[in-house]
Amino acid sequence: MKISPIRNEKDYQNALKRLEDIFDAKKGSQEGDELEILSILIDRYENEHFPIELPDPIEAIKFRMEQMGMKQKDLAEVVGFKSRVSEILNKKRKLTLDMIRKLNTTLRIPTEVLVQDY
């Protein structure tokens, strides 16, 4: 097992190929240990070079509502009046701290998503 840091695209591609070769390795075996270490290195490289930005707060709310089968009237129970929900979803009203807390608790949307500017 020869593992080295992933410093460039070539190293990254080689690491991905090796990961693919040992993907079914048994946990605790030498290849299993290599798989675990390579996964950590690849994840670190990808996070540094291909960061994924947080979603728009309102789009995250709409997506989560869809996942949960919620309607605007259901969200009104969380943030207040139905007209307020419409204003929020149309980006005419900003989320308050209290709304963010309730949305985080009810819809399980991370607060770091909800507090972003939009």
C-alpha positions as CSV (number, residue, x, y, z in Angstrom):
1,M,0.0,0.0,0.0
2,K,1.6,3.2,-1.2
3,I,-0.5,6.2,-0.4
4,S,0.5,9.8,-1.0
5,P,-1.3,13.2,-0.9
6,I,-3.5,14.2,-3.8
7,R,-1.9,17.4,-5.1
8,N,-3.1,17.7,-8.7
9,E,-5.6,16.4,-11.2
10,K,-3.3,13.5,-12.2
11,D,-3.0,12.3,-8.6
12,Y,-6.8,12.7,-8.2
13,Q,-7.5,10.5,-11.3
14,N,-5.0,7.9,-10.1
15,A,-6.7,7.8,-6.7
16,L,-10.1,7.4,-8.2
17,K,-8.9,4.5,-10.4
18,R,-7.3,2.8,-7.4
19,L,-10.5,3.4,-5.3
20,E,-12.5,1.7,-8.0
21,D,-10.1,-1.2,-8.1
22,I,-10.4,-1.9,-4.3
23,F,-13.9,-0.7,-3.8
24,D,-15.2,-4.1,-2.5
25,A,-12.3,-4.7,-0.1
26,K,-13.1,-6.2,3.3
27,K,-13.1,-3.8,6.2
28,G,-10.0,-4.4,8.4
29,S,-8.0,-5.9,5.5
30,Q,-4.9,-4.1,4.1
31,E,-6.9,-3.1,1.0
32,G,-9.8,-2.1,3.3
33,D,-7.6,0.3,5.2
34,E,-6.2,1.7,1.9
35,L,-9.8,2.2,0.7
36,E,-10.7,4.1,3.9
37,I,-7.6,6.4,3.6
38,L,-8.1,7.0,-0.1
39,S,-11.7,7.9,0.5
40,I,-10.6,10.6,3.0
41,L,-8.0,12.0,0.7
42,I,-10.3,12.1,-2.3
43,D,-13.0,13.8,-0.2
44,R,-10.6,16.4,1.0
45,Y,-9.4,17.1,-2.5
46,E,-12.9,17.3,-3.9
47,N,-14.0,19.7,-1.1
48,E,-11.1,22.0,-1.8
49,H,-11.3,21.9,-5.6
50,F,-15.0,21.3,-6.3
51,P,-16.9,23.0,-3.5
52,I,-20.7,22.7,-3.5
53,E,-22.4,25.9,-2.6
54,L,-25.4,26.0,-0.3
55,P,-28.8,26.2,-2.0
56,D,-30.9,29.3,-2.1
57,P,-33.0,29.5,1.1
58,I,-36.3,29.8,-0.6
59,E,-35.6,27.1,-3.1
60,A,-34.5,24.8,-0.2
61,I,-37.9,25.5,1.5
62,K,-39.8,24.8,-1.7
63,F,-37.9,21.6,-2.2
64,R,-38.4,20.4,1.3
65,M,-42.1,21.2,1.2
66,E,-42.4,19.1,-2.0
67,Q,-40.5,16.2,-0.4
68,M,-42.8,16.4,2.6
69,G,-46.0,16.8,0.5
70,M,-46.7,20.2,2.2
71,K,-48.8,23.0,0.7
72,Q,-48.6,26.7,1.4
73,K,-51.3,26.4,4.0
74,D,-49.3,23.8,5.9
75,L,-46.3,26.2,5.9
76,A,-48.6,29.0,7.2
77,E,-48.9,26.9,10.4
78,V,-45.1,27.3,10.8
79,V,-44.4,30.9,9.8
80,G,-47.7,32.6,10.2
81,F,-50.4,33.8,7.8
82,K,-50.9,32.3,4.4
83,S,-50.3,35.7,2.8
84,R,-46.9,35.8,4.6
85,V,-46.0,32.4,3.2
86,S,-46.8,33.6,-0.3
87,E,-44.6,36.7,0.2
88,I,-41.7,34.6,1.5
89,L,-41.9,32.1,-1.3
90,N,-42.0,34.9,-3.9
91,K,-39.0,36.6,-2.2
92,K,-41.0,39.7,-1.3
93,R,-40.5,39.2,2.5
94,K,-37.3,38.2,4.3
95,L,-37.2,35.4,6.8
96,T,-37.1,36.5,10.4
97,L,-34.9,34.8,13.0
98,D,-38.0,33.3,14.6
99,M,-39.1,31.9,11.2
100,I,-35.7,30.5,10.6
101,R,-35.8,28.7,13.9
102,K,-39.2,27.2,13.2
103,L,-38.3,26.2,9.6
104,N,-35.1,24.5,10.9
105,T,-37.1,22.6,13.5
106,T,-40.1,21.7,11.4
107,L,-38.5,21.2,7.9
108,R,-35.1,20.2,9.1
109,I,-33.4,22.7,6.8
110,P,-29.9,23.7,8.2
111,T,-29.8,27.2,9.6
112,E,-26.7,28.0,7.5
113,V,-28.9,27.6,4.5
114,L,-31.8,29.6,5.8
115,V,-29.7,32.6,7.0
116,Q,-28.2,33.3,3.6
117,D,-29.0,36.5,1.7
118,Y,-31.4,36.1,-1.3
